[in-house]
Amino acid sequence: MVVAAVDERAGLLIDVSHRIHERPELLFEERFAADLLVSTLELEGFVVERGACGLETAFVGHPGDDGGDGSGPRIAVLCEYDALPGIGHGCGHNVIAAAGLGAALAAATVVGAAGGRLDVIGTPAEEGGGGKVLMGDRGAFDGIDAALAIHPAGLDLIQPQVIAIATYEIEYFGKAAHAAAAPDQGRNALDAAVLGYNAVAALRQHMAATDRVHGVFLQAGEKPNIVPDHTVAQWYVRSATAASLQGLKVRVLACLEAGAAAAGCTMEVRQPWPEYTDLRSNGPLERLYAANSARLGRPVAEPTPSTKLMVSTDMGNVSYRVPTIHPIVKISPSDVGLHSAEFATWAASAEGDRGMLDAAKAMAMTAVELWLRPDALEEVRAAFDPAP
């Protein structure tokens, strides 16, 4: 029934995906996308809280009169819909949004008969702002038995390799001076940033293979004949797990502080966004999804050294709270990278539409299994490893 329910709404779901794709919006500014998703849910009989958890572009919805008896397993389907600066939906969040919408609409057609409960949760700002982290801290995932979301890419995988990430904004403060007439009177804040950058570059050869550190300069001075007195850099620090991230952060910050000290400048550190954890993907839940996806003619593989997809996402933080999966759905050739203009094109292609519809069906089928099979739900619960 849920497969047919997705097929009946295929035109609607493709239209939603393409309209979000045409109107890319950055983190916490996804007003068009959130309104479109909420309006569509409401037209299908959902009761939706707009501005959920105090976030303007977040929402939480439930089916209306046929929403279950209030005591069965509570399954959440998650939507993402923010875009990237410059390249729009180069991460395919329009596909994630429409797949989550389709899964929720399909699962809602049977949730009452199956004795389950269903949430559809709109989560803004995955591309750095940590919408799921903020929503989790404010209770959005309390009482959830399982959380489901997909991500598009160039292959079908049961999970990506999700690593933890911390984001830093570093401000350096020096002293301006005429670069030709009195350079000795200046303290060069650009030198501080560059020396810190070079120190991190030296650190890279001594990091674990799963560690990643990358930075950019957001402000680097005004004119060459003025010694820069203020510069700003942004850094991403990534490691395999939330625990291993903590030690790497200390080492990276020591490099950046050394640059400031060497240039005679001062440094201020901010973490503008929450930290993302690694993903504790739930094995039994993965197997349910994989079997359902295979029934649709879309088998999903385990990652291998040559096919693993290393990313960071706030879906990892959800997995520390409730049993979670985040499978990868193929919508492009395997050599097309995420966060590229080329991938953004595939996100609105016929292949992107097929992947979105298949993912919606597989998630809805998985939700139904959890409602109808107490043994499956118990396996999922038993395999859940909560945050320490």
Secondary structure, 3 states (H helix, E strand, C coil): CHHHHHHHCHHHHHHHHHHHHHCCCCCCCCHHHHHHHHHHHHHCCCEEEECHHHCCCCEEEECCCCCCCCCCCEEEEEECCCCECCCECCCCHHHHHHHHHHHHHHHHCCHHHHCCEEEEEECCCCCCCCHHHHHHHCCCCCCCCEEECCEEECCCECCCEECEEEEEEEEEECECCECCCCHHHCECHHHHHHHHHHHHHHHHHHCCCCCEEEEEEEECCCCCCECCCEEEEEEEEEECCHHHHHHHHHHHHHHHHHHHHHCCCEEEEECCCCCECCCCECHHHHHHHHHHHHHCCCCCECCCCCCCCEECCCHHHHHCCCCEECCEEECCCCCCCCCCHHHHHHCCCHHHHHHHHHHHHHHHHHHHHHHHCHHHHHHHHHHCCCCC
